[in-house]
Amino acid sequence: MSELDTRHRNALPNDEFAFPHQRKLPREDASHVRNAVARFNQVGDVSDDERDYAWSRIRSAARKFGVAISEKSWRELGKG
């Protein structure tokens, strides 16, 4: 995964994160999208509605960067 140094991460607009209000899980390239899927369940203090929204943002970025995600919902993570 390409590393984001603090300056670069702070310069990203909120829209580049799966959870834009919390600025968690950047999705700026394929490597970050794969990492967002892997770490999705580690994000705390968010509602199910926020998770649904973040998951749709991750799936959209996955399509954009050609990342295959077999799970249709975040609720399927870790069950396969």
mmCIF file of the N, C-alpha and C atoms, coordinates in Angstrom:
data_MODEL
# 
_entry.id   MODEL 
# 
loop_
_atom_site.group_PDB 
_atom_site.id 
_atom_site.type_symbol 
_atom_site.label_atom_id 
_atom_site.label_alt_id 
_atom_site.label_comp_id 
_atom_site.label_asym_id 
_atom_site.label_entity_id 
_atom_site.label_seq_id 
_atom_site.pdbx_PDB_ins_code 
_atom_site.Cartn_x 
_atom_site.Cartn_y 
_atom_site.Cartn_z 
_atom_site.occupancy 
_atom_site.B_iso_or_equiv 
_atom_site.pdbx_formal_charge 
_atom_site.auth_seq_id 
_atom_site.auth_comp_id 
_atom_site.auth_asym_id 
_atom_site.auth_atom_id 
_atom_site.pdbx_PDB_model_num 
ATOM 1   N N  . MET A 1 1  ? 0.852   -1.175  0.000   1.00 0.00 ? 1  MET A N  1 
ATOM 2   C CA . MET A 1 1  ? 0.000   0.000   0.000   1.00 0.00 ? 1  MET A CA 1 
ATOM 3   C C  . MET A 1 1  ? 0.889   1.226   0.000   1.00 0.00 ? 1  MET A C  1 
ATOM 4   N N  . SER A 1 2  ? 0.487   2.194   -0.729  1.00 0.00 ? 2  SER A N  1 
ATOM 5   C CA . SER A 1 2  ? 1.218   3.450   -0.702  1.00 0.00 ? 2  SER A CA 1 
ATOM 6   C C  . SER A 1 2  ? 0.948   4.133   0.637   1.00 0.00 ? 2  SER A C  1 
ATOM 7   N N  . GLU A 1 3  ? 2.021   4.552   1.272   1.00 0.00 ? 3  GLU A N  1 
ATOM 8   C CA . GLU A 1 3  ? 1.911   5.191   2.579   1.00 0.00 ? 3  GLU A CA 1 
ATOM 9   C C  . GLU A 1 3  ? 1.462   6.638   2.429   1.00 0.00 ? 3  GLU A C  1 
ATOM 10  N N  . LEU A 1 4  ? 0.606   7.056   3.309   1.00 0.00 ? 4  LEU A N  1 
ATOM 11  C CA . LEU A 1 4  ? 0.191   8.451   3.365   1.00 0.00 ? 4  LEU A CA 1 
ATOM 12  C C  . LEU A 1 4  ? 0.897   9.086   4.549   1.00 0.00 ? 4  LEU A C  1 
ATOM 13  N N  . ASP A 1 5  ? 1.758   10.035  4.276   1.00 0.00 ? 5  ASP A N  1 
ATOM 14  C CA . ASP A 1 5  ? 2.355   10.736  5.399   1.00 0.00 ? 5  ASP A CA 1 
ATOM 15  C C  . ASP A 1 5  ? 1.307   11.697  5.963   1.00 0.00 ? 5  ASP A C  1 
ATOM 16  N N  . THR A 1 6  ? 1.576   12.219  7.129   1.00 0.00 ? 6  THR A N  1 
ATOM 17  C CA . THR A 1 6  ? 0.602   13.068  7.817   1.00 0.00 ? 6  THR A CA 1 
ATOM 18  C C  . THR A 1 6  ? 0.183   14.262  6.965   1.00 0.00 ? 6  THR A C  1 
ATOM 19  N N  . ARG A 1 7  ? 1.141   14.894  6.317   1.00 0.00 ? 7  ARG A N  1 
ATOM 20  C CA . ARG A 1 7  ? 0.826   16.072  5.503   1.00 0.00 ? 7  ARG A CA 1 
ATOM 21  C C  . ARG A 1 7  ? -0.115  15.713  4.352   1.00 0.00 ? 7  ARG A C  1 
ATOM 22  N N  . HIS A 1 8  ? 0.168   14.601  3.670   1.00 0.00 ? 8  HIS A N  1 
ATOM 23  C CA . HIS A 1 8  ? -0.664  14.180  2.547   1.00 0.00 ? 8  HIS A CA 1 
ATOM 24  C C  . HIS A 1 8  ? -2.064  13.781  3.025   1.00 0.00 ? 8  HIS A C  1 
ATOM 25  N N  . ARG A 1 9  ? -2.123  13.009  4.117   1.00 0.00 ? 9  ARG A N  1 
ATOM 26  C CA . ARG A 1 9  ? -3.420  12.582  4.651   1.00 0.00 ? 9  ARG A CA 1 
ATOM 27  C C  . ARG A 1 9  ? -4.256  13.792  5.060   1.00 0.00 ? 9  ARG A C  1 
ATOM 28  N N  . ASN A 1 10 ? -3.627  14.757  5.718   1.00 0.00 ? 10 ASN A N  1 
ATOM 29  C CA . ASN A 1 10 ? -4.353  15.955  6.151   1.00 0.00 ? 10 ASN A CA 1 
ATOM 30  C C  . ASN A 1 10 ? -4.824  16.790  4.966   1.00 0.00 ? 10 ASN A C  1 
ATOM 31  N N  . ALA A 1 11 ? -4.130  16.690  3.845   1.00 0.00 ? 11 ALA A N  1 
ATOM 32  C CA . ALA A 1 11 ? -4.500  17.465  2.658   1.00 0.00 ? 11 ALA A CA 1 
ATOM 33  C C  . ALA A 1 11 ? -5.643  16.827  1.872   1.00 0.00 ? 11 ALA A C  1 
ATOM 34  N N  . LEU A 1 12 ? -5.934  15.554  2.132   1.00 0.00 ? 12 LEU A N  1 
ATOM 35  C CA . LEU A 1 12 ? -7.027  14.893  1.414   1.00 0.00 ? 12 LEU A CA 1 
ATOM 36  C C  . LEU A 1 12 ? -8.369  15.514  1.806   1.00 0.00 ? 12 LEU A C  1 
ATOM 37  N N  . PRO A 1 13 ? -9.239  15.714  0.823   1.00 0.00 ? 13 PRO A N  1 
ATOM 38  C CA . PRO A 1 13 ? -10.586 16.194  1.169   1.00 0.00 ? 13 PRO A CA 1 
ATOM 39  C C  . PRO A 1 13 ? -11.367 15.087  1.881   1.00 0.00 ? 13 PRO A C  1 
ATOM 40  N N  . ASN A 1 14 ? -12.330 15.457  2.688   1.00 0.00 ? 14 ASN A N  1 
ATOM 41  C CA . ASN A 1 14 ? -13.144 14.478  3.410   1.00 0.00 ? 14 ASN A CA 1 
ATOM 42  C C  . ASN A 1 14 ? -13.750 13.438  2.476   1.00 0.00 ? 14 ASN A C  1 
ATOM 43  N N  . ASP A 1 15 ? -14.062 13.852  1.257   1.00 0.00 ? 15 ASP A N  1 
ATOM 44  C CA . ASP A 1 15 ? -14.695 12.964  0.284   1.00 0.00 ? 15 ASP A CA 1 
ATOM 45  C C  . ASP A 1 15 ? -13.814 11.770  -0.105  1.00 0.00 ? 15 ASP A C  1 
ATOM 46  N N  . GLU A 1 16 ? -12.530 11.816  0.188   1.00 0.00 ? 16 GLU A N  1 
ATOM 47  C CA . GLU A 1 16 ? -11.619 10.717  -0.141  1.00 0.00 ? 16 GLU A CA 1 
ATOM 48  C C  . GLU A 1 16 ? -11.638 9.594   0.889   1.00 0.00 ? 16 GLU A C  1 
ATOM 49  N N  . PHE A 1 17 ? -12.418 9.749   1.956   1.00 0.00 ? 17 PHE A N  1 
ATOM 50  C CA . PHE A 1 17 ? -12.478 8.751   3.009   1.00 0.00 ? 17 PHE A CA 1 
ATOM 51  C C  . PHE A 1 17 ? -13.802 8.002   2.959   1.00 0.00 ? 17 PHE A C  1 
ATOM 52  N N  . ALA A 1 18 ? -13.764 6.728   3.328   1.00 0.00 ? 18 ALA A N  1 
ATOM 53  C CA . ALA A 1 18 ? -15.004 5.949   3.378   1.00 0.00 ? 18 ALA A CA 1 
ATOM 54  C C  . ALA A 1 18 ? -15.951 6.540   4.424   1.00 0.00 ? 18 ALA A C  1 
ATOM 55  N N  . PHE A 1 19 ? -15.391 6.936   5.555   1.00 0.00 ? 19 PHE A N  1 
ATOM 56  C CA . PHE A 1 19 ? -16.148 7.612   6.611   1.00 0.00 ? 19 PHE A CA 1 
ATOM 57  C C  . PHE A 1 19 ? -15.715 9.070   6.595   1.00 0.00 ? 19 PHE A C  1 
ATOM 58  N N  . PRO A 1 20 ? -16.342 9.904   5.780   1.00 0.00 ? 20 PRO A N  1 
ATOM 59  C CA . PRO A 1 20 ? -15.854 11.269  5.599   1.00 0.00 ? 20 PRO A CA 1 
ATOM 60  C C  . PRO A 1 20 ? -15.912 12.143  6.849   1.00 0.00 ? 20 PRO A C  1 
ATOM 61  N N  . HIS A 1 21 ? -16.914 11.960  7.699   1.00 0.00 ? 21 HIS A N  1 
ATOM 62  C CA . HIS A 1 21 ? -17.026 12.802  8.897   1.00 0.00 ? 21 HIS A CA 1 
ATOM 63  C C  . HIS A 1 21 ? -15.959 12.457  9.927   1.00 0.00 ? 21 HIS A C  1 
ATOM 64  N N  . GLN A 1 22 ? -15.560 11.195  9.957   1.00 0.00 ? 22 GLN A N  1 
ATOM 65  C CA . GLN A 1 22 ? -14.534 10.758  10.889  1.00 0.00 ? 22 GLN A CA 1 
ATOM 66  C C  . GLN A 1 22 ? -13.143 10.768  10.243  1.00 0.00 ? 22 GLN A C  1 
ATOM 67  N N  . ARG A 1 23 ? -13.096 10.976  8.918   1.00 0.00 ? 23 ARG A N  1 
ATOM 68  C CA . ARG A 1 23 ? -11.847 10.940  8.150   1.00 0.00 ? 23 ARG A CA 1 
ATOM 69  C C  . ARG A 1 23 ? -11.103 9.620   8.370   1.00 0.00 ? 23 ARG A C  1 
ATOM 70  N N  . LYS A 1 24 ? -11.867 8.519   8.243   1.00 0.00 ? 24 LYS A N  1 
ATOM 71  C CA . LYS A 1 24 ? -11.297 7.189   8.419   1.00 0.00 ? 24 LYS A CA 1 
ATOM 72  C C  . LYS A 1 24 ? -11.408 6.398   7.129   1.00 0.00 ? 24 LYS A C  1 
ATOM 73  N N  . LEU A 1 25 ? -10.418 5.575   6.891   1.00 0.00 ? 25 LEU A N  1 
ATOM 74  C CA . LEU A 1 25 ? -10.309 4.679   5.747   1.00 0.00 ? 25 LEU A CA 1 
ATOM 75  C C  . LEU A 1 25 ? -10.226 5.446   4.421   1.00 0.00 ? 25 LEU A C  1 
ATOM 76  N N  . PRO A 1 26 ? -9.050  5.986   4.126   1.00 0.00 ? 26 PRO A N  1 
ATOM 77  C CA . PRO A 1 26 ? -8.882  6.654   2.833   1.00 0.00 ? 26 PRO A CA 1 
ATOM 78  C C  . PRO A 1 26 ? -9.081  5.660   1.701   1.00 0.00 ? 26 PRO A C  1 
ATOM 79  N N  . ARG A 1 27 ? -9.566  6.139   0.575   1.00 0.00 ? 27 ARG A N  1 
ATOM 80  C CA . ARG A 1 27 ? -9.851  5.264   -0.576  1.00 0.00 ? 27 ARG A CA 1 
ATOM 81  C C  . ARG A 1 27 ? -9.326  5.915   -1.851  1.00 0.00 ? 27 ARG A C  1 
ATOM 82  N N  . GLU A 1 28 ? -8.081  6.353   -1.792  1.00 0.00 ? 28 GLU A N  1 
ATOM 83  C CA . GLU A 1 28 ? -7.532  7.114   -2.906  1.00 0.00 ? 28 GLU A CA 1 
ATOM 84  C C  . GLU A 1 28 ? -6.889  6.266   -3.991  1.00 0.00 ? 28 GLU A C  1 
ATOM 85  N N  . ASP A 1 29 ? -6.665  4.972   -3.744  1.00 0.00 ? 29 ASP A N  1 
ATOM 86  C CA . ASP A 1 29 ? -6.130  4.088   -4.777  1.00 0.00 ? 29 ASP A CA 1 
ATOM 87  C C  . ASP A 1 29 ? -6.522  2.646   -4.433  1.00 0.00 ? 29 ASP A C  1 
ATOM 88  N N  . ALA A 1 30 ? -6.180  1.707   -5.313  1.00 0.00 ? 30 ALA A N  1 
ATOM 89  C CA . ALA A 1 30 ? -6.586  0.312   -5.128  1.00 0.00 ? 30 ALA A CA 1 
ATOM 90  C C  . ALA A 1 30 ? -6.062  -0.262  -3.813  1.00 0.00 ? 30 ALA A C  1 
ATOM 91  N N  . SER A 1 31 ? -4.841  0.051   -3.467  1.00 0.00 ? 31 SER A N  1 
ATOM 92  C CA . SER A 1 31 ? -4.251  -0.462  -2.240  1.00 0.00 ? 31 SER A CA 1 
ATOM 93  C C  . SER A 1 31 ? -5.007  0.040   -1.009  1.00 0.00 ? 31 SER A C  1 
ATOM 94  N N  . HIS A 1 32 ? -5.377  1.289   -1.017  1.00 0.00 ? 32 HIS A N  1 
ATOM 95  C CA . HIS A 1 32 ? -6.137  1.841   0.106   1.00 0.00 ? 32 HIS A CA 1 
ATOM 96  C C  . HIS A 1 32 ? -7.551  1.262   0.162   1.00 0.00 ? 32 HIS A C  1 
ATOM 97  N N  . VAL A 1 33 ? -8.130  0.958   -0.979  1.00 0.00 ? 33 VAL A N  1 
ATOM 98  C CA . VAL A 1 33 ? -9.462  0.344   -0.988  1.00 0.00 ? 33 VAL A CA 1 
ATOM 99  C C  . VAL A 1 33 ? -9.392  -1.051  -0.358  1.00 0.00 ? 33 VAL A C  1 
ATOM 100 N N  . ARG A 1 34 ? -8.392  -1.841  -0.742  1.00 0.00 ? 34 ARG A N  1 
ATOM 101 C CA . ARG A 1 34 ? -8.240  -3.171  -0.147  1.00 0.00 ? 34 ARG A CA 1 
ATOM 102 C C  . ARG A 1 34 ? -8.019  -3.061  1.362   1.00 0.00 ? 34 ARG A C  1 
ATOM 103 N N  . ASN A 1 35 ? -7.233  -2.098  1.779   1.00 0.00 ? 35 ASN A N  1 
ATOM 104 C CA . ASN A 1 35 ? -6.990  -1.884  3.202   1.00 0.00 ? 35 ASN A CA 1 
ATOM 105 C C  . ASN A 1 35 ? -8.274  -1.454  3.920   1.00 0.00 ? 35 ASN A C  1 
ATOM 106 N N  . ALA A 1 36 ? -9.077  -0.623  3.271   1.00 0.00 ? 36 ALA A N  1 
ATOM 107 C CA . ALA A 1 36 ? -10.343 -0.181  3.872   1.00 0.00 ? 36 ALA A CA 1 
ATOM 108 C C  . ALA A 1 36 ? -11.268 -1.365  4.121   1.00 0.00 ? 36 ALA A C  1 
ATOM 109 N N  . VAL A 1 37 ? -11.303 -2.311  3.182   1.00 0.00 ? 37 VAL A N  1 
ATOM 110 C CA . VAL A 1 37 ? -12.127 -3.509  3.371   1.00 0.00 ? 37 VAL A CA 1 
ATOM 111 C C  . VAL A 1 37 ? -11.589 -4.323  4.550   1.00 0.00 ? 37 VAL A C  1 
ATOM 112 N N  . ALA A 1 38 ? -10.278 -4.509  4.597   1.00 0.00 ? 38 ALA A N  1 
ATOM 113 C CA . ALA A 1 38 ? -9.664  -5.315  5.648   1.00 0.00 ? 38 ALA A CA 1 
ATOM 114 C C  . ALA A 1 38 ? -9.860  -4.711  7.032   1.00 0.00 ? 38 ALA A C  1 
ATOM 115 N N  . ARG A 1 39 ? -9.893  -3.399  7.124   1.00 0.00 ? 39 ARG A N  1 
ATOM 116 C CA . ARG A 1 39 ? -9.974  -2.726  8.428   1.00 0.00 ? 39 ARG A CA 1 
ATOM 117 C C  . ARG A 1 39 ? -11.371 -2.185  8.745   1.00 0.00 ? 39 ARG A C  1 
ATOM 118 N N  . PHE A 1 40 ? -12.324 -2.463  7.884   1.00 0.00 ? 40 PHE A N  1 
ATOM 119 C CA . PHE A 1 40 ? -13.659 -1.890  8.026   1.00 0.00 ? 40 PHE A CA 1 
ATOM 120 C C  . PHE A 1 40 ? -14.253 -2.122  9.414   1.00 0.00 ? 40 PHE A C  1 
ATOM 121 N N  . ASN A 1 41 ? -14.178 -3.352  9.902   1.00 0.00 ? 41 ASN A N  1 
ATOM 122 C CA . ASN A 1 41 ? -14.800 -3.683  11.188  1.00 0.00 ? 41 ASN A CA 1 
ATOM 123 C C  . ASN A 1 41 ? -14.039 -3.122  12.380  1.00 0.00 ? 41 ASN A C  1 
ATOM 124 N N  . GLN A 1 42 ? -12.874 -2.520  12.156  1.00 0.00 ? 42 GLN A N  1 
ATOM 125 C CA . GLN A 1 42 ? -12.110 -1.922  13.247  1.00 0.00 ? 42 GLN A CA 1 
ATOM 126 C C  . GLN A 1 42 ? -12.542 -0.487  13.544  1.00 0.00 ? 42 GLN A C  1 
ATOM 127 N N  . VAL A 1 43 ? -13.353 0.086   12.682  1.00 0.00 ? 43 VAL A N  1 
ATOM 128 C CA . VAL A 1 43 ? -13.820 1.455   12.891  1.00 0.00 ? 43 VAL A CA 1 
ATOM 129 C C  . VAL A 1 43 ? -14.917 1.432   13.959  1.00 0.00 ? 43 VAL A C  1 
ATOM 130 N N  . GLY A 1 44 ? -14.706 2.204   15.008  1.00 0.00 ? 44 GLY A N  1 
ATOM 131 C CA . GLY A 1 44 ? -15.672 2.239   16.102  1.00 0.00 ? 44 GLY A CA 1 
ATOM 132 C C  . GLY A 1 44 ? -16.438 3.546   16.134  1.00 0.00 ? 44 GLY A C  1 
ATOM 133 N N  . ASP A 1 45 ? -17.423 3.585   16.990  1.00 0.00 ? 45 ASP A N  1 
ATOM 134 C CA . ASP A 1 45 ? -18.220 4.791   17.226  1.00 0.00 ? 45 ASP A CA 1 
ATOM 135 C C  . ASP A 1 45 ? -18.912 5.317   15.984  1.00 0.00 ? 45 ASP A C  1 
ATOM 136 N N  . VAL A 1 46 ? -19.445 4.412   15.168  1.00 0.00 ? 46 VAL A N  1 
ATOM 137 C CA . VAL A 1 46 ? -20.236 4.802   14.003  1.00 0.00 ? 46 VAL A CA 1 
ATOM 138 C C  . VAL A 1 46 ? -21.515 3.969   13.989  1.00 0.00 ? 46 VAL A C  1 
ATOM 139 N N  . SER A 1 47 ? -22.564 4.541   13.441  1.00 0.00 ? 47 SER A N  1 
ATOM 140 C CA . SER A 1 47 ? -23.851 3.851   13.376  1.00 0.00 ? 47 SER A CA 1 
ATOM 141 C C  . SER A 1 47 ? -23.878 2.880   12.193  1.00 0.00 ? 47 SER A C  1 
ATOM 142 N N  . ASP A 1 48 ? -24.870 2.014   12.185  1.00 0.00 ? 48 ASP A N  1 
ATOM 143 C CA . ASP A 1 48 ? -25.049 1.110   11.048  1.00 0.00 ? 48 ASP A CA 1 
ATOM 144 C C  . ASP A 1 48 ? -25.325 1.896   9.768   1.00 0.00 ? 48 ASP A C  1 
ATOM 145 N N  . ASP A 1 49 ? -26.058 3.006   9.878   1.00 0.00 ? 49 ASP A N  1 
ATOM 146 C CA . ASP A 1 49 ? -26.313 3.836   8.701   1.00 0.00 ? 49 ASP A CA 1 
ATOM 147 C C  . ASP A 1 49 ? -25.006 4.406   8.149   1.00 0.00 ? 49 ASP A C  1 
ATOM 148 N N  . GLU A 1 50 ? -24.120 4.834   9.041   1.00 0.00 ? 50 GLU A N  1 
ATOM 149 C CA . GLU A 1 50 ? -22.815 5.330   8.596   1.00 0.00 ? 50 GLU A CA 1 
ATOM 150 C C  . GLU A 1 50 ? -22.002 4.211   7.956   1.00 0.00 ? 50 GLU A C  1 
ATOM 151 N N  . ARG A 1 51 ? -22.103 3.008   8.505   1.00 0.00 ? 51 ARG A N  1 
ATOM 152 C CA . ARG A 1 51 ? -21.403 1.858   7.915   1.00 0.00 ? 51 ARG A CA 1 
ATOM 153 C C  . ARG A 1 51 ? -21.961 1.540   6.524   1.00 0.00 ? 51 ARG A C  1 
ATOM 154 N N  . ASP A 1 52 ? -23.274 1.584   6.381   1.00 0.00 ? 52 ASP A N  1 
ATOM 155 C CA . ASP A 1 52 ? -23.881 1.345   5.062   1.00 0.00 ? 52 ASP A CA 1 
ATOM 156 C C  . ASP A 1 52 ? -23.358 2.359   4.051   1.00 0.00 ? 52 ASP A C  1 
ATOM 157 N N  . TYR A 1 53 ? -23.325 3.608   4.438   1.00 0.00 ? 53 TYR A N  1 
ATOM 158 C CA . TYR A 1 53 ? -22.852 4.678   3.564   1.00 0.00 ? 53 TYR A CA 1 
ATOM 159 C C  . TYR A 1 53 ? -21.377 4.477   3.209   1.00 0.00 ? 53 TYR A C  1 
ATOM 160 N N  . ALA A 1 54 ? -20.561 4.178   4.216   1.00 0.00 ? 54 ALA A N  1 
ATOM 161 C CA . ALA A 1 54 ? -19.137 3.962   3.985   1.00 0.00 ? 54 ALA A CA 1 
ATOM 162 C C  . ALA A 1 54 ? -18.911 2.755   3.075   1.00 0.00 ? 54 ALA A C  1 
ATOM 163 N N  . TRP A 1 55 ? -19.684 1.694   3.287   1.00 0.00 ? 55 TRP A N  1 
ATOM 164 C CA . TRP A 1 55 ? -19.522 0.498   2.448   1.00 0.00 ? 55 TRP A CA 1 
ATOM 165 C C  . TRP A 1 55 ? -19.856 0.808   0.992   1.00 0.00 ? 55 TRP A C  1 
ATOM 166 N N  . SER A 1 56 ? -20.886 1.588   0.756   1.00 0.00 ? 56 SER A N  1 
ATOM 167 C CA . SER A 1 56 ? -21.226 1.945   -0.629  1.00 0.00 ? 56 SER A CA 1 
ATOM 168 C C  . SER A 1 56 ? -20.108 2.779   -1.242  1.00 0.00 ? 56 SER A C  1 
ATOM 169 N N  . ARG A 1 57 ? -19.461 3.622   -0.461  1.00 0.00 ? 57 ARG A N  1 
ATOM 170 C CA . ARG A 1 57 ? -18.348 4.437   -0.944  1.00 0.00 ? 57 ARG A CA 1 
ATOM 171 C C  . ARG A 1 57 ? -17.129 3.554   -1.263  1.00 0.00 ? 57 ARG A C  1 
ATOM 172 N N  . ILE A 1 58 ? -16.894 2.547   -0.432  1.00 0.00 ? 58 ILE A N  1 
ATOM 173 C CA . ILE A 1 58 ? -15.784 1.627   -0.685  1.00 0.00 ? 58 ILE A CA 1 
ATOM 174 C C  . ILE A 1 58 ? -16.053 0.820   -1.947  1.00 0.00 ? 58 ILE A C  1 
ATOM 175 N N  . ARG A 1 59 ? -17.276 0.328   -2.110  1.00 0.00 ? 59 ARG A N  1 
ATOM 176 C CA . ARG A 1 59 ? -17.606 -0.462  -3.316  1.00 0.00 ? 59 ARG A CA 1 
ATOM 177 C C  . ARG A 1 59 ? -17.480 0.397   -4.575  1.00 0.00 ? 59 ARG A C  1 
ATOM 178 N N  . SER A 1 60 ? -17.866 1.648   -4.494  1.00 0.00 ? 60 SER A N  1 
ATOM 179 C CA . SER A 1 60 ? -17.724 2.554   -5.629  1.00 0.00 ? 60 SER A CA 1 
ATOM 180 C C  . SER A 1 60 ? -16.249 2.752   -5.975  1.00 0.00 ? 60 SER A C  1 
ATOM 181 N N  . ALA A 1 61 ? -15.416 2.972   -4.975  1.00 0.00 ? 61 ALA A N  1 
ATOM 182 C CA . ALA A 1 61 ? -13.978 3.129   -5.212  1.00 0.00 ? 61 ALA A CA 1 
ATOM 183 C C  . ALA A 1 61 ? -13.375 1.822   -5.741  1.00 0.00 ? 61 ALA A C  1 
ATOM 184 N N  . ALA A 1 62 ? -13.863 0.690   -5.267  1.00 0.00 ? 62 ALA A N  1 
ATOM 185 C CA . ALA A 1 62 ? -13.363 -0.603  -5.741  1.00 0.00 ? 62 ALA A CA 1 
ATOM 186 C C  . ALA A 1 62 ? -13.635 -0.754  -7.242  1.00 0.00 ? 62 ALA A C  1 
ATOM 187 N N  . ARG A 1 63 ? -14.824 -0.391  -7.665  1.00 0.00 ? 63 ARG A N  1 
ATOM 188 C CA . ARG A 1 63 ? -15.135 -0.446  -9.107  1.00 0.00 ? 63 ARG A CA 1 
ATOM 189 C C  . ARG A 1 63 ? -14.209 0.482   -9.881  1.00 0.00 ? 63 ARG A C  1 
ATOM 190 N N  . LYS A 1 64 ? -14.001 1.670   -9.372  1.00 0.00 ? 64 LYS A N  1 
ATOM 191 C CA . LYS A 1 64 ? -13.152 2.659   -10.034 1.00 0.00 ? 64 LYS A CA 1 
ATOM 192 C C  . LYS A 1 64 ? -11.723 2.148   -10.208 1.00 0.00 ? 64 LYS A C  1 
ATOM 193 N N  . PHE A 1 65 ? -11.189 1.452   -9.200  1.00 0.00 ? 65 PHE A N  1 
ATOM 194 C CA . PHE A 1 65 ? -9.799  1.002   -9.227  1.00 0.00 ? 65 PHE A CA 1 
ATOM 195 C C  . PHE A 1 65 ? -9.641  -0.470  -9.604  1.00 0.00 ? 65 PHE A C  1 
ATOM 196 N N  . GLY A 1 66 ? -10.738 -1.141  -9.960  1.00 0.00 ? 66 GLY A N  1 
ATOM 197 C CA . GLY A 1 66 ? -10.662 -2.532  -10.394 1.00 0.00 ? 66 GLY A CA 1 
ATOM 198 C C  . GLY A 1 66 ? -10.361 -3.522  -9.284  1.00 0.00 ? 66 GLY A C  1 
ATOM 199 N N  . VAL A 1 67 ? -10.851 -3.235  -8.085  1.00 0.00 ? 67 VAL A N  1 
ATOM 200 C CA . VAL A 1 67 ? -10.647 -4.116  -6.934  1.00 0.00 ? 67 VAL A CA 1 
ATOM 201 C C  . VAL A 1 67 ? -11.886 -4.990  -6.779  1.00 0.00 ? 67 VAL A C  1 
ATOM 202 N N  . ALA A 1 68 ? -11.685 -6.305  -6.754  1.00 0.00 ? 68 ALA A N  1 
ATOM 203 C CA . ALA A 1 68 ? -12.806 -7.238  -6.608  1.00 0.00 ? 68 ALA A CA 1 
ATOM 204 C C  . ALA A 1 68 ? -13.182 -7.361  -5.131  1.00 0.00 ? 68 ALA A C  1 
ATOM 205 N N  . ILE A 1 69 ? -14.456 -7.155  -4.857  1.00 0.00 ? 69 ILE A N  1 
ATOM 206 C CA . ILE A 1 69 ? -14.996 -7.349  -3.503  1.00 0.00 ? 69 ILE A CA 1 
ATOM 207 C C  . ILE A 1 69 ? -16.180 -8.299  -3.640  1.00 0.00 ? 69 ILE A C  1 
ATOM 208 N N  . SER A 1 70 ? -16.081 -9.454  -2.989  1.00 0.00 ? 70 SER A N  1 
ATOM 209 C CA . SER A 1 70 ? -17.152 -10.442 -3.125  1.00 0.00 ? 70 SER A CA 1 
ATOM 210 C C  . SER A 1 70 ? -18.337 -10.151 -2.207  1.00 0.00 ? 70 SER A C  1 
ATOM 211 N N  . GLU A 1 71 ? -18.087 -9.478  -1.091  1.00 0.00 ? 71 GLU A N  1 
ATOM 212 C CA . GLU A 1 71 ? -19.158 -9.172  -0.143  1.00 0.00 ? 71 GLU A CA 1 
ATOM 213 C C  . GLU A 1 71 ? -20.049 -8.061  -0.694  1.00 0.00 ? 71 GLU A C  1 
ATOM 214 N N  . LYS A 1 72 ? -21.343 -8.273  -0.612  1.00 0.00 ? 72 LYS A N  1 
ATOM 215 C CA . LYS A 1 72 ? -22.302 -7.267  -1.057  1.00 0.00 ? 72 LYS A CA 1 
ATOM 216 C C  . LYS A 1 72 ? -22.585 -6.252  0.051   1.00 0.00 ? 72 LYS A C  1 
ATOM 217 N N  . SER A 1 73 ? -22.366 -6.652  1.288   1.00 0.00 ? 73 SER A N  1 
ATOM 218 C CA . SER A 1 73 ? -22.639 -5.805  2.440   1.00 0.00 ? 73 SER A CA 1 
ATOM 219 C C  . SER A 1 73 ? -21.486 -5.936  3.442   1.00 0.00 ? 73 SER A C  1 
ATOM 220 N N  . TRP A 1 74 ? -21.273 -4.923  4.228   1.00 0.00 ? 74 TRP A N  1 
ATOM 221 C CA . TRP A 1 74 ? -20.247 -4.999  5.274   1.00 0.00 ? 74 TRP A CA 1 
ATOM 222 C C  . TRP A 1 74 ? -20.604 -6.058  6.303   1.00 0.00 ? 74 TRP A C  1 
ATOM 223 N N  . ARG A 1 75 ? -21.877 -6.409  6.408   1.00 0.00 ? 75 ARG A N  1 
ATOM 224 C CA . ARG A 1 75 ? -22.311 -7.422  7.355   1.00 0.00 ? 75 ARG A CA 1 
ATOM 225 C C  . ARG A 1 75 ? -21.787 -8.813  6.981   1.00 0.00 ? 75 ARG A C  1 
ATOM 226 N N  . GLU A 1 76 ? -21.340 -8.996  5.743   1.00 0.00 ? 76 GLU A N  1 
ATOM 227 C CA . GLU A 1 76 ? -20.806 -10.272 5.273   1.00 0.00 ? 76 GLU A CA 1 
ATOM 228 C C  . GLU A 1 76 ? -19.304 -10.417 5.551   1.00 0.00 ? 76 GLU A C  1 
ATOM 229 N N  . LEU A 1 77 ? -18.653 -9.353  5.968   1.00 0.00 ? 77 LEU A N  1 
ATOM 230 C CA . LEU A 1 77 ? -17.204 -9.405  6.184   1.00 0.00 ? 77 LEU A CA 1 
ATOM 231 C C  . LEU A 1 77 ? -16.850 -10.442 7.260   1.00 0.00 ? 77 LEU A C  1 
ATOM 232 N N  . GLY A 1 78 ? -15.865 -11.253 6.953   1.00 0.00 ? 78 GLY A N  1 
ATOM 233 C CA . GLY A 1 78 ? -15.395 -12.253 7.909   1.00 0.00 ? 78 GLY A CA 1 
ATOM 234 C C  . GLY A 1 78 ? -16.260 -13.487 8.039   1.00 0.00 ? 78 GLY A C  1 
ATOM 235 N N  . LYS A 1 79 ? -17.249 -13.621 7.174   1.00 0.00 ? 79 LYS A N  1 
ATOM 236 C CA . LYS A 1 79 ? -18.153 -14.772 7.265   1.00 0.00 ? 79 LYS A CA 1 
ATOM 237 C C  . LYS A 1 79 ? -17.930 -15.771 6.136   1.00 0.00 ? 79 LYS A C  1 
ATOM 238 N N  . GLY A 1 80 ? -16.922 -15.530 5.328   1.00 0.00 ? 80 GLY A N  1 
ATOM 239 C CA . GLY A 1 80 ? -16.749 -16.415 4.184   1.00 0.00 ? 80 GLY A CA 1 
ATOM 240 C C  . GLY A 1 80 ? -15.463 -17.065 4.206   1.00 0.00 ? 80 GLY A C  1 
# 
